[in-house]
Amino acid sequence: MGIILIVAFAWKGLLLAWHAFPFNSDEAIVALMAKHILAGERPIFFYGQAYMGSLDAYLVALGFMILGQKVIVIRIVQSILYGLTILCTYFIGKMAFQSSKIGLIAALMLAFPTVNGTLYTTISLGGYGEACLIGSLLLYLAFKNQADLQESKPIGMKMLIFGFLTGLGIWVHGITLIFSLPAGLYLVYYFYNQKGSRQNYIQWLGLGMTGFVLGLLPILFYVFQHGVQTVWAELFGSAVAVETGFWLATWLSHLFSLVLFGIPVLFGMRPPWTTTIQQLYFFPLLIGFLVVVGFILYRELRTRTLPAAGTLCIAILLLLFATFIGTSFGIDPSGRYFVPLMIPGALLAGYAISKLMANHKAWGLLIACWCVYQIAVTGSLALKPPYLTTQFYTPAMVDHGYNQQLIDFLHENELTTGYTNYWVAYPLAFLSGEELIYVPQLPYHPDLRFTERDNRYLPYLDKVTGSTEISYIVTRNPELDENLVEQFTQAGIDYSYQEIGDYHIYYHLSSDIRPDELGFSSQD
């Protein structure tokens, strides 16, 4: 297990050394939150979104306090969280399947995850790393409680911790419910079918509920201040609820998206930012792996020999698929919502390969097929633009390789405030130590749509609104460039212009003019 962890960290370290992960705006917001936490702020949720808790930012703040306020520190924190997830998955295999071999195989598969898994366990989007770790801990505790009951050991404290992690997980990221709901129901079912004192079971459930309330305290505090409606709506996808029409048509559309986009990204056939199948030369390795593992699992299900732990893993997979289809989150084709499925998927594959080990010597070759394919795909994508990016929308894929040149230019010309789009504003703020404040009140969509949700930190808006010297930064949006030039000309405003990579800078305006005067206003 120690060797597997070393290999996992070495693979991540190699990708980080290649600078394979662009520093995008969502991650920059986590970094800014961590910086503000060290300055005394205490945010409960991710800036501008009342459904992802700020635990990630607090952990990054701890990293900043120890190692300094650098982007690499964020990736170190996420890598540590993922290492703990791998370790916990090993113990789940050892405990639930009663086989250290299954745990080791699952851990090895997680050491070389899909490109989707590599991406979202290295960069920070506000809680996916924590969600995976909490989910794996919930699974471990469910099986640990079962084992202790069989040996007549006390489980009160573990039930309290299980409840606490369930509540904490909902605050960190609602996606942890795909673990806590099946694991919780599994425990309740096991309690119900066990012989013993019903009073003890009620006591254990009471401890679990107590822990749940304690873990949920950040949300309860927020609800006390702002009401329950905002949290409830955002937890179930109001931020992405843009679809209209009959519910059945929506569900069918989500099902189509699951099959066409979700399944390929789940197995590493494609990265989250493109629909193109990767590394066709290596593709037979992955297909061979999936066919063999799938056949063994099908045989185990058909003969009803799959252990309860395997059934619970399948329940987690099905619950996430059902949630994707039945909620507004099904509109997102990126694949980030499938990241937690690495854990039950690796455990099921570990079980299937362990069955193969009893009769065939080719089991090592099967594991090699998985590892070689994932290394080939992730490695090839890490060496070419857009690299391993969280952006699946082309206009938002800004080349951040020119960030330092942009910062130097803005400093040299004393252009400290202005307007830009979401994907520029927050990396610029963090990398400049918040000396360059540009608020996202310009559209990045070619049709010039803009949403007020992009303004995640209102003190920035106040600073820019009160400034008398502003500039405009546009990226990868010819329609917006054309519109700005036309508006400046009509208003009789002279300006200077500079291009730095993807950044188009309009500065030294002869007259003060704001985005709302140019016709850019929120369409929320």
N, C-alpha and C positions, 0 to 999 in steps of 0.2 A: 504494500500500500504506500509505503514511503517512496519507493521508486516511481510509482504511478504519479504521485503528487509532484515529484521533482520534474518528471516528464511534462506534466500539465503546465507547470509554471514556466518551464523552459520554452514550450511552444508559444505561450502567451508573450514571454519576454522577447522571443525572436520577432514576433509580429509587431510588438511595440518598438523594437529597435529599427524596424523597417518604416516606422511612422505610417502604419497602415490605417490608422483610425483618425479621420478628420475631426476637428474640434467643432461640433455643430452647436446650434443655439440652445437646444433643450439641455444639453450637457453643461453649457455655459451658465444656464440659470441655476442648476444645482451648485456649480462652483460659486456663483455670486451669493446664493443663499448661505453657503458655508462661510464665506467671507463675512457676511452680515451677522451670522450667528456669533462669530468670534468678536464682533463689534458690539454685541449685546442684544440683537434681535432674536425673537423666539417664534419663528413661523410654525404653524401647525400643518399646513399643506404646501405642496409645490406651488410656487407663485402663479396665481391666476387660475388654478384648477383645484377644486375642493373634492378631489377623489384620490389623490396620491399623497400619502403622508410625507413628512419631511425627515423621516429617520435617515434616509440616505444622505441628506445634507448635513445632518449632525455627525454622521460617521466621517464624512469628508472633512468637516470642520476639525474633527480630532486629528485626521491625517495632516491637514494644513498646519495645525498647531505644532505637530511633531516634525514635519518635513518641509514646511514652507508652502506658500500658495502657488502651486504649479499644477499644470494640467496632468502631468504624469502621476501625481499623487492620487487623483481621482481614479485612474486606471489601476493603481496599486491597491486601493481600497476594494474596488470591484473584483480584482483578481483574488484577493484574500477571501472575500465572501464566497467566490466560486470554489476555491479550494476547500473551504469548509463544507460546501454543498456536496462536492465529490466524496469527501470523507464520510459525511452523514449517509450518503447513498450506499456506500460500502457497508456501513453498519446496518442499514435497512435490509440489504440482501442477506447479511449474516444472521440477523435476528428473524426477519419475517419468513425467508425461504429456508432458513436453517442451513445455510451453505456459504462459507466464506468465498468459495469459488464464484458463486453468482455475484456476490458483492464486488469482487475484484474485477470480473468481466465488465460489470456495469460501470465501475469507476474508470476503467481503461477506455471505454467508449466515451465517457464524459470528458476524459482528458483530451480527446480529439473530437470535439462536437462539430455539428454542422456549421456552416458559415453564419447562419442566423444565430445559433447558440454562442459562437465565438464573439460575434459583434455585441450582443446585448448582455454578455457577462464580462465585458471588458470596458465598454463605455458606460456612462450613467444616463439613464432617462428618468430617474426619479424613484426607482424601487424594484426593478425586475430582479436584481441580484439578491436583495433582501427577501423578495417574494419566493424565490427558488429555495433559499436557505430555510425560511420559515416553513415552507411546504414540506421539505424533506424532514425537518424536525417533527412536524405534526405526524407524518407517516411513521417515523421511528417510535414516537411516543405511543401511538395507537397500538402498534405490535408489542411494544415493551409492556404496556399495561395488560394486554392479553396474556403475555407470557408470565408476568408476575402473579396474575390471578390464578393461573393454572398451578403455580407453585405456592399458592396461599400467602403471597407477600403483600404488604400494604401498598396501595397505589394512590392514596389521597393527595400527596404532594405532586405526583406526576399528573394527576387530573387537574390540579390547580394550574400547573404549568401549561398543560394542553389547552385549557380554556383561555389562559392569558395570551398564548401565541395565536389562538384563533382570533381574539379581539384585536391584538396588535397587528395581525396580518391584514385584517379588513382596513385598518387605518393606513398601513404601509401601501397596500395595493389590493383592491377588491378581487384580483385574480387569484389570491390565495384561497378563496372560497372553493375552488375546484379541488383543493386538498382537504380543507377543514370539514366540508359537508360530507363527503364520502367517509372520511376517517371517523368523524363524529358519529355518523349513523352506524358505522361498523362497530364501534364501541358500545353504543346503546343496544344494538342487536345482540351483541355478545353478552352484555349484562343480562338482558331479558331471558336468554336461553341457558344461563348458568344457574346451577343449584346453589343456594346460599341465602344469606339474610338479605331480604329486600330492603331493609333499613340501611344496610351498608351501601347498596346501589344508589339509593336516594341521596345518601350523604355524599357519595362520589360525584354524582351529577350536580349536586349543589355546589361542591367545590369547583367543578368545571365552570359553572355559570358565574361564580364569584370571580374566578380568574378571567373569564370572558369580559366582564364589566370593567375590571382593572385594566385589561389590555385595550379596551375601547375608550378609555378616559379622554384621550386627545380629541376624538370625534365628539364625544358627549360635551366636552368643554366648548368646542366650536359650535355645536348645535345650540347650546345654551346662549351663545352670543349672537348667532346669525339665523337660527331656525333650522328645521330638519329638511326643508324642501330642497335647498341647494345641494346639500350632500347627497340626498337620495337620488335626485335627478342625475347628477354627475356620475355617481357610482354605476348607474345603468346606461351611461353612454350619451347624455344630453349634449356633450361637447362635439360628438360626431353624428348627432341625429339630424341629418339633412335630407333623409329620404322621405318621399311622399308616395301615397298610393296604397293599394290593398295589401293587407299584411301577408297574405299567402304569396303574392308576387314577390314581396320583399324577402320572405324566407327562402323562396326558390332561388332568388338571386344570390343570397348568402350561401346557399348550398352549392351553387355553381362555383362561387368564388372559393369555397372551401376545397372543392375537388380540383379545380383548375390551378389555384394559386397556393392554398394553404398546405395541401398534402406535399407538393413538390418542395416547398421551403422547409417543411417539417423534417424531411429526409435528407435535405442538403442538395437536392437536384438543382435548385436555383437559389441565388441570394435574394434578400428582400427587396432590392431596388430594381430588379429586372425580371421579366418573364422568360428569359432565355435559359435553356437547360445548359449547364456548364460541364466542361471536360468530357465530351462524348467518348473520347478514347478510353477513359476510365469508367464510363457509365456501366459497362457489364459487371464490374466489381460490385457496385451498389445493388444492381438488380439481382445478382446472384445471392448477395447477403439477405436482401429482403424476401426473396422467394423461399430460401431455406428456413429462415426464422419464422416467416409467416406460415409455412406449412406445418412446422412443429407446433406452433401455438394453436393453429386450427385443429390439429389432431388432439391436442390436450383438451381443448374446449369440447370437441365432439365426444370424446370418451369421458368427459367430466373428471379428469385427473389434474386439472390446473388447480394449484393450491389457492387458498383464500386470498393470500397476498397478491397473486396474479390477477384474480378477479377484481380486487380493489384497484389495482393499477389500470385495468381496462375501464372500470367505472370512472376514473379520473379523466381518461382520454375522452370517453363518450360525453361526460358532463361539459368539458370545454367545447367540444364540437357543437353540442346542443346550445350552449350559451352563445357561441359565435353565430350560429344560424338564427337564433331567436331574439337577439338584441341588436342595437345599432352598431355594436363593435364589428359586426359582420361586413361593414362597408370598407374596413381597413384591409387592404391586400398585402401589407408589408410582411406579416408573419411574426411580428413581435409578440402577439398574444399566444403563440404556440411555444414560446421559449420554455415555460415550466414543464411541458410535456417531455422534455429530455429525461427527466428523472424516472417517471413510470416507464417510458419507452426503453431506457437503458436497462432497467430491472427486468422487464419482460424479455428483452433480447438476451440478457445474461442467463435467465432461466432456460430459454430455448437452447442456447449454446451448451449449457451444462447437461441438458438431456442428450445432446449430440456427442458429448465427450465420452459417454458410457459405451458407445458402439463404434465410433468413427475417430480416426486420428486427424481428420481434416479440420477439426474445430479451430485450431490456431490459424489456419488459412482463412477461415471465415471472418475471424476478428481482424486479420490483416486486410481483408477486402474493405471493411468499413474504414479503418484508420487510413489506409493509402488513399482511398477516394476523397475523404474529408480533407486530408492534408493537401492533395492535389488541387481541389477546388478552392479552398481558402487561400492557399499559398499563391495560386495564379491570380486571384482577384486582389490580393494585397499588394501586388506589384504594379498595378496599372490603375489610372483614373476610372471611376471616382473613388477607388480604393474601398475599404470596408466602411461604408457610409450608412447612416440611419435614414438617409433621404431616398425616397422612392418616387419623388416628383421632380422632374428634370429642371424646371425653373428654380428650384430651391437648392440644386447641387452647386453651391458656390465653391470655387477653388480657393481654399483657405491657405494655400501655400504662399499667398501674397499678403497675408495679414500683417507681418512685421513691416513690409514696405508701406502699406497703407497707414499704419500707426505712425511711422516716421514722417510720412508726408503731412499728416494732419497735425502732428506736433510742430513741425518746422513752419507751418503756415498758421499756427495758432487757431486751428479749426476744431474747437473742443466740443461743440454742440451742434445738433442738427437732426435731420430726419433720414430714415432708411427703412429697410424691410426687416421682418422678424429674424431672418437668417444671418443678418449682419450685426444687428444691434447688440446682442448679448455677448457673443465672442469678443467683439470690439471693446465692450465695457470691461470685461474681466481681464483680457490680455493687456489693457492699458492701465490697469489698477484703478479703474473707474475715473480716469482723467478725461476720457473721451466718451461722452454720453450722446448717443444718437437713438432716438426713440422710434419704434416700428410703426410709423403712421403712413408709410408708402406701401402700395400693393406689390406683391411679387407674382401674382397671377397675371398672365397675358391679357385677360379681360379686365384688368385693373380693379378686381374685387379687393376689399380690405375689411378686416374684422377687428373690432375693438379688443377682442380677447388677446391679440398680439401684445398689447400693452400690459405686460405682466408685473411691472414694478412702478407704481404711480409716482414715487418721488423723482424718478428720472423724467417723467413727463413734466412735472412742475419745474424742474431745473431748465429744461429746454424751452418751455413756454416763457419763462422769465428772461431768457437770453436774447440779446439784441444782435448777435452775430451767429447766423446759422448757415449750414451747408446741407446739401442733398447728396446721398450716396445710393446709386442704383446698381443692381446686378442682374444680368442675363434677362433683361426685359426690354427689347427694342421698342415695344409699344409705349412703355412708360417714358423712355428717353425721348421719343418723338413728342409725346404729350407735354413733357416738361419744357422742352425747347419752344414748343408752340405757345404755351402759357406764359413763359418768360417774355417771349417776343411781343405778345399781345399786351402785356402789362408794361412794356417798355423797360424791362429790367436787363441790365448788362451783367455778365457773369464770366468767371473763368472756368475752364474745364480741364480735367485730367483723368486719364485712364491708367489704372494699375491692375493688371490681370483682369479679373471679372468685375472690378470695381470701377464705376463711372462716377466721378466726383464733380458736382456743380458747386462752386464756392465763390466767395467775394462778391456776393450779389449786391447790386447797386441799391436795392430797396428790399426791405423786409417783407417777405410773403410766406404764408403758412399753408400747409397741405389742405386745410378746409377751404382756403381762398382759391386753391387750384382745382377744387372739385373732388378731392379725395376725402371721403367721409365714410364712417363705418356703415356696413350694410347688414349689421346684425338685426 
